[in-house]
Amino acid sequence: MGPFPSGSFEGYSEPLRRFIQPEGFTPQVNEIANQMPSWMPGEDYLVNFRKGDPYIKIDQGFARLPGAGYNALHPELEGVNPEDYPSITKMRILGDVAPYSREYQKQASITKHQVENDPEQLAEYERIADQVMQTKESTLQVAKRHFSAPVDTIEGTVKMPACQVWS
């Protein structure tokens, strides 16, 4: 027999259940708007960079997203408000963290028109655009291999060993 008269613990957890209530299943997230510039993707993109802490949403966000960390790594931006970054810088950041966003497409278009007459800036624009294209192609190649690769079909009969018994 067990420690209780019936031999089991059945029914003895009721007082605990009544006093210790579960917290519920509501998501615990920080939905507070942050100070990200308006040119960063919001809730219409995979990652909402405008709410919560955007720096933890991607690897090494302090160095890849606009702000003090990015400015420290790029001295030419010292004292520049992220909202006022040059369009090539906006394109570089968006190409790195949000290459599929509408914001990236918009900044790439703006930048292309701005750098047409500057060979140095045009080379930088092409380097960023090429890097984004390589990223996108690499992702598409994985999807192609995964979903459209040829499939081997094997036909045959599986025989059950004599010693195995199904219940």
C-alpha positions as CSV (number, residue, x, y, z in Angstrom):
1,M,0.0,0.0,0.0
2,G,1.1,3.6,-0.4
3,P,1.4,6.6,1.9
4,F,-2.3,7.4,1.5
5,P,-5.3,5.3,2.4
6,S,-6.2,4.5,-1.2
7,G,-2.7,3.6,-2.1
8,S,-2.3,6.4,-4.7
9,F,-2.0,10.1,-4.8
10,E,-5.2,10.6,-6.8
11,G,-7.3,13.5,-5.7
12,Y,-4.6,15.0,-3.3
13,S,-3.4,17.6,-5.9
14,E,-6.7,19.4,-5.9
15,P,-5.8,22.0,-3.2
16,L,-2.5,22.8,-5.0
17,R,-4.4,23.2,-8.3
18,R,-6.8,25.7,-6.8
19,F,-4.1,27.8,-5.1
20,I,-1.4,27.7,-7.8
21,Q,-3.0,29.0,-11.0
22,P,-1.2,28.8,-14.4
23,E,-0.3,32.2,-15.9
24,G,-2.1,31.5,-19.1
25,F,-1.0,31.3,-22.7
26,T,-0.7,34.9,-23.7
27,P,2.5,35.7,-25.5
28,Q,5.0,37.7,-23.4
29,V,6.5,40.1,-25.8
30,N,7.7,43.7,-25.8
31,E,5.4,45.6,-28.2
32,I,6.7,49.0,-27.3
33,A,7.7,51.2,-30.3
34,N,11.5,51.9,-30.5
35,Q,13.7,54.5,-32.0
36,M,14.5,52.7,-35.3
37,P,14.4,55.1,-38.3
38,S,11.3,55.2,-40.5
39,W,13.2,53.5,-43.4
40,M,13.6,50.2,-41.5
41,P,10.9,47.5,-42.1
42,G,8.0,47.3,-39.8
43,E,5.2,44.8,-39.2
44,D,4.8,44.1,-42.9
45,Y,8.2,42.3,-43.0
46,L,9.4,39.0,-41.5
47,V,11.2,40.9,-38.7
48,N,9.5,44.0,-37.2
49,F,12.5,46.3,-36.5
50,R,10.3,49.1,-35.2
51,K,8.9,47.4,-32.1
52,G,10.7,45.8,-29.2
53,D,14.4,45.4,-29.1
54,P,15.6,45.1,-32.7
55,Y,19.2,44.5,-31.7
56,I,18.4,41.0,-30.3
57,K,16.3,40.0,-33.3
58,I,19.3,39.4,-35.6
59,D,22.9,38.2,-34.9
60,Q,25.2,41.0,-33.9
61,G,22.4,43.5,-34.3
62,F,24.5,46.2,-32.5
63,A,26.9,46.2,-35.5
64,R,24.4,45.6,-38.3
65,L,21.5,47.9,-37.4
66,P,21.5,51.7,-37.4
67,G,22.6,53.4,-34.2
68,A,25.6,54.0,-32.0
69,G,27.2,50.6,-32.6
70,Y,27.0,51.0,-36.4
71,N,28.3,54.6,-36.2
72,A,31.3,53.4,-34.1
73,L,32.2,50.9,-36.8
74,H,31.7,53.5,-39.6
75,P,33.5,56.7,-38.5
76,E,32.1,58.6,-41.5
77,L,28.7,58.5,-39.8
78,E,29.8,59.9,-36.5
79,G,27.2,62.4,-35.3
80,V,24.7,61.5,-38.1
81,N,21.2,60.7,-37.0
82,P,20.2,57.3,-38.5
83,E,17.1,58.9,-40.1
84,D,19.6,61.0,-42.1
85,Y,22.0,58.3,-43.2
86,P,23.1,58.5,-46.9
87,S,20.9,56.4,-49.2
88,I,23.9,54.1,-50.0
89,T,24.3,53.4,-46.2
90,K,20.5,52.7,-45.9
91,M,20.8,50.3,-48.8
92,R,23.8,48.6,-47.3
93,I,22.0,48.0,-44.0
94,L,18.8,46.9,-45.5
95,G,20.6,44.6,-48.0
96,D,22.2,42.9,-45.0
97,V,19.3,42.6,-42.6
98,A,16.2,42.8,-44.8
99,P,17.1,41.9,-48.4
100,Y,13.5,40.9,-49.3
101,S,11.8,44.0,-47.9
102,R,10.1,46.7,-49.9
103,E,12.2,49.2,-48.0
104,Y,15.4,47.6,-49.5
105,Q,13.9,47.8,-53.0
106,K,13.0,51.5,-52.5
107,Q,16.4,52.4,-51.2
108,A,18.1,50.5,-54.0
109,S,16.1,52.4,-56.5
110,I,16.8,55.8,-54.9
111,T,20.5,55.0,-54.6
112,K,20.8,53.8,-58.2
113,H,19.6,57.2,-59.4
114,Q,21.8,59.1,-57.0
115,V,25.1,57.3,-57.9
116,E,24.8,57.2,-61.7
117,N,27.4,59.9,-62.2
118,D,29.8,58.9,-59.4
119,P,31.9,55.9,-60.4
120,E,33.1,55.2,-56.8
121,Q,29.6,55.2,-55.4
122,L,28.3,53.2,-58.4
123,A,30.9,50.5,-57.7
124,E,29.7,50.3,-54.1
125,Y,26.1,50.2,-55.2
126,E,26.8,47.3,-57.6
127,R,28.8,45.5,-54.9
128,I,25.9,45.7,-52.4
129,A,23.3,44.7,-55.1
130,D,25.5,41.7,-56.1
131,Q,25.9,40.6,-52.5
132,V,22.1,40.8,-52.0
133,M,21.5,38.9,-55.3
134,Q,24.0,36.1,-54.2
135,T,22.1,35.9,-50.8
136,K,18.8,35.5,-52.6
137,E,20.1,33.0,-55.1
138,S,21.7,30.9,-52.4
139,T,18.3,30.8,-50.6
140,L,16.5,29.9,-53.8
141,Q,19.0,27.1,-54.6
142,V,18.3,25.5,-51.2
143,A,14.6,25.6,-51.9
144,K,15.0,24.2,-55.4
145,R,17.1,21.3,-54.2
146,H,14.7,20.6,-51.4
147,F,11.4,20.8,-53.3
148,S,12.1,20.1,-56.9
149,A,15.0,17.6,-56.9
150,P,14.3,14.3,-58.7
151,V,12.7,11.6,-56.6
152,D,13.8,7.9,-56.7
153,T,10.9,5.5,-56.6
154,I,11.5,2.1,-55.1
155,E,9.0,-0.7,-55.4
156,G,9.0,-4.0,-53.6
157,T,7.6,-6.1,-50.8
158,V,8.7,-5.9,-47.2
159,K,8.7,-9.3,-45.5
160,M,8.3,-9.5,-41.8
161,P,10.8,-11.7,-39.9
162,A,9.2,-14.8,-38.5
163,C,10.2,-14.0,-34.9
164,Q,8.4,-10.6,-34.8
165,V,4.9,-10.7,-33.5
166,W,2.4,-7.8,-33.8
167,S,-0.1,-7.2,-31.1
